[in-house]
Amino acid sequence: MRIGIIGAGLIAGTLTRRLTALGHEVRVANSRDPETLADLAAETGATAVWAKDAAQDADLVVVSIPQKATPDLPEGVVAGRKPDAPVVETNNYYPQRDGRIDAIEDGTPESVWVSEQLGTPVFKAFNGIYWKHLLENGKPRGEAGRIALPVAGADGPGKDTVLALVEELGFDAVDAGPLEESWRQQPGTPVYGADLDAEGVRKALAEAPAERPADFRAS
């Protein structure tokens, strides 16, 4: 697949490394000049581009940036992808870093807010796994100890593509329901950072409290 990655932090950089190693064509961008990603491009074979060009003709797009930076993305930043290509967002809202985002504080799921900022449906995935485990701990299907990752978003071919990509990366993909239920995998929930198997992920999602944990609310 041709994959556009907007962001070059720990998760985005890890996905760039893993996806290029699997043979995907990756375009990666940060908020600065593509030259600032020359080392990552040389290491992985990915193409460093401007953010506005990362999604062009992509089969899948990943947005992986600090939550506060989402409204600052260029207008229509993912519009150039192929028709119906899924947009995956890995963001997490940390008020201590991002400042107060009123809509999220008032109960809007983080990924629903991201979808509204981008003006397109998204899928929530890869937000709750430590980057080093994403890089190193993928395992073949059926192998003992395989970590499972939840994917929330609308049913259909787009979700099927994202679930398949999770599996290709070496993790059991768990359908976490629609995007409106994505709060179940936000920071502070039982599944977040837990490295559970598929049964454990389903149980943790079901047990997630509806109220946002105090440690992840603005003071």
HELIX and SHEET records of a PDB file:
HELIX    1   1 LEU A   10  ALA A   21  1                                  12    
HELIX    2   2 PRO A   34  LEU A   37  5                                   4    
HELIX    3   3 ALA A   38  THR A   44  1                                   7    
HELIX    4   4 ALA A   51  ASP A   53  5                                   3    
HELIX    5   5 GLN A   67  ASP A   72  5                                   6    
HELIX    6   6 PRO A   95  ASP A   98  1                                   4    
HELIX    7   7 ASP A  102  GLU A  105  1                                   4    
HELIX    8   8 GLU A  110  LEU A  118  1                                   9    
HELIX    9   9 TRP A  131  GLU A  136  1                                   6    
HELIX   10  10 PRO A  157  GLU A  168  1                                  12    
HELIX   11  11 LEU A  179  GLN A  185  5                                   7    
HELIX   12  12 ALA A  198  GLU A  207  1                                  10    
HELIX   13  13 ALA A  214  PHE A  216  5                                   3    
SHEET    1   A 6 THR A  47  ALA A  48  0                                        
SHEET    2   A 6 GLU A  25  ALA A  29  1                                        
SHEET    3   A 6 ARG A   2  ILE A   6  1                                        
SHEET    4   A 6 LEU A  60  VAL A  63  1                                        
SHEET    5   A 6 VAL A  87  GLU A  89  1                                        
SHEET    6   A 6 PHE A 123  LYS A 124  1                                        
SHEET    1   B 2 ALA A 148  VAL A 151  0                                        
SHEET    2   B 2 ASP A 172  ASP A 175  1                                        
END                                                                             
